[in-house]
Amino acid sequence: MDKLVYTAATGLKAHMAAQAAIANNMANASTTGFRADRVVFDRIELKGGGQQIEARAPTSEEITDADRAPGAIQQTGRPLDVAMAGDAWLAVQAADGSEAYTRRGDLEIAPSGVLQTGDGHIVMGSSGPITLPPASAISIGGDGSISIIPVGGDATQTQVVDKLKLVSPKGTATLKGLDNLLRVKGGGVLPENLDANVIGGALEGSNVNMTQSLVDMIENQRSYEVTANLMKTAKDMDEGGASLMRLPS
């Protein structure tokens, strides 16, 4: 009987985690470069010498799988906006200082001159974080090269100061973190893909399908109710068995 209860409890916790992932996807339906979380049910721990099964939601340090389908490309005309073409990803510095990868291309220059994404991650270049000198104009080429016209300089003479580090995860085991950044499974970094390209003056939108997310939410809720009924059935069976074993007074 205990095993039946543990199984039902595991299912309830898994469905709660799934509902949280679906809600997170829907909340980020308009977030630039967002990759929808995939609902997975493999976060199971064995406790009590293998007799107790416990499912849990991932913590902030753990990683989840994601839908790798591309989002829609939208033209913005802004010089610092770039959309990664094909399977290219942009290398950035994560909050813990490690290298990670994103499809978010709404770039901006911090007061210190550091180039960063719209969510504050420092953009990596060929030799490290990109810092730009004061310039009257900035442009990003199709290969990711960053050109500027220095303040007071000749408008016809541009200077290439750095190049976006673009990578391809193809052939490498990668997983998406809860911060929406891609990382190499087990650690490490991806090599620069010199053939990768970007689309200037454009942004890639979220790949969340709201219609499918609503369907997933309804299906998950119904499945949750079925699992909850399983716990009620286990309780009724336990009470029935206890009444049979009870000696008459």
N, C-alpha and C positions, 0 to 999 in steps of 0.2 A: 504494500500500500504506500509505504514511504517513497518508493521509486516512482510511483505514479504521480505523487504530489510534487516530487522534485522535477519530473519531466514537465509537468504543467507550469511550475514556477519558472523553469528555464524558458519555456515558450513565452510566458508573459513578459519576462525581462527582455527577451529578444525582440518582441513586437513593440515594446516601448522604445527600444533603441532605434528600430526601423522607423517608427513614427517621428522620432526626433530628427532623423536624417532626411526624411521626406519634407518635414516642416522647414528644415534648413535650406533645402533645395528651393522650395517655393519662395522663401524669404530672399534668396539671391538670384531670382529669375531675371533681374535687371542689372546684376553686377557684372562689370566688364571682365571678360576672360574667365568667368566662373565655370568650373567643371562640376557637374552634378555628382553627388556622392552616390555610390552604389550600396545598396543594403546587403550586408553579408552577415551570416549567422555562424561564424567560426570562432567567435570570441568566447570560448568555453574553458573553464578551469575545473579541475578535479580536486576536491578537498576531502578531508577525513579519510585518508587512505584509499581514495578512489571511489568511496561510497556516495559522496555528495557531488552533484553537478551544479555549477553556478555559471550563468551567463551574465556578462556585464557590458555596459557601454564603454567605448574607448575613452581614455583620458586624453588630455591636451597634448601629451608627449607621444601618443600612439598615432598610427596611420590607418587610413581607410582606402578602399578602392574607389575608383571614379570612372565615370563615363568619358571615354576619350573622343567622342564625336565632336567635330568642330562646331562653333557657334556661328551665327550670321555676321557677315562683315558689313559694317556701316561706315560710310564716308563722313569725315568730320572736317577735313580741310586744315586741321591744326598741325603745324610743322612737327611737333613733338609726339603726335599720336602715330603709333605703328601697330599693324596687325601682322602676326606671324603667319607666313605662308606655309602650306603643307603641314608637316609634322614638326616644324621648328618650335623650340621653346626658348624663352629669354632667361639667361642666368641672372640671378639676383642673390643678395646676401640676406639670409633669414635672420630672425630675431636672435638666434643663438650664435650667430656669426658664421654658420656653415653655408655652403653654396647650395642653392635650391633653384627651382625653375618654375616659370609662370608663363601664362599666355596673356597676361594683362599688359597692355601697351600704352596706357595713358600716362606718359612720362612727364615729369616736371623737374625743374631745377630748384633745389633747396637754397636758402640764403647763403649757405656755405659753398655753393657751387657744385654740390654733389647731385648727380642725376639719380632720380628715384621714381618708382612707380606711384600710381595714385594712392595705393594703400601703404606707402612709406618704406618699401623695401629698396635698398640701394642697388642700382643696376651695375652689373659686372661687365668689364671690357676685356680686351685680349690679355691685359696684364694686371687686372684687379679692378677695384671700384672706380667708376668713371667720375672725374671731377672736371668741370668745364670752366675755362677762364671767361671773364666778362666779354660779351660779344653783342654786336648789333643785330645779328641774324644767325639762326641755327637751322640746319637741315639734316635729315637722315636719309641716306641713300638706300636703294633696294637691297644692297648687301649688308646693311647695318652700319655702314661707315657714317661717322658724325662729322659734319663740316660746319665751320663757323666763319663769320666775317668779323674780325676783331673790331673793337670800338675805335672809331676814327680811321679804320682801314679802307682800302679800295673795295667798293661793292662788287667789283668783277673778279676779285681775287679771293677765293675761298680757301680755307686751310682745313685739312683733315686732322682732327685732334685725337680721335679714338674710334673704336669699332665695337658695336654691341656684341657680346658673346652669345652666339646662337648655337643651340645644340639640338640633337635629335635623339630621342629615347629609344628609337627602333633598335631592337636586338639586345636591349638592356632591361633587366627587371627593375621597374620603378613603381612607386606607390605615392598616392596623394596624401598629404597631411591635412589636419583639421584647419590649418591656416591657408588652405587652397594652393599650396606649393607642392610641386613634384620633387621627389627625392629618389636617389638610387637606393634600392633595397639593400640593407646591410651596410650602408655608408659608401662613401666615395663620391666622385664627381664625373660628369659626362664630358667627353672631349668636345672641343669646339668643332662645329660643322661648317666648314668654309664654303659649302655650296648652299647653305640655308639663305632664305630671302625674307624680306619683310615688305609689307604694303604701306607706304607712307600716307599720312593724312587720313588714316582709317583706324577703326577699332573693331575687335572681335567681341561680340556680345556673349551672354551666357548661353550654354547649350541645354538649359533646363526646359523640358517640355511640360508646360503647365497642365495641359489636358491629361497627359500620362501621370503626372504627379497626383492629380486629384483622384484618378482611378486607383492608383497605388494606395493612396491614403484610405479610400473606402474599403478596398480589399483587405488592407492590414487591420482596419478596425473590426471588420467582420471576423477575421481570423483570431483577433484578440478575444472577441466575445466567445468564440467556440472554445478557446483554451481556458477562459474563465469558467465556462460551464463544466469543463473537464475537472477542474478543481472542486466544484460543487458536487459533481458526481462522486469524486474520491471521498469527499466528506460524508456524503450519504451512505456510501458503501462501508466506510469505517464505523459510522454510528450503527448501521445495521449489524455488522459483525460483532460490535461490542454488546449490543442488546441480546444477541444469541448466546453470548458467553456469560451473561449476567445470571447468577443463580437466583431463583425465586426466594423471596424472604419468607 
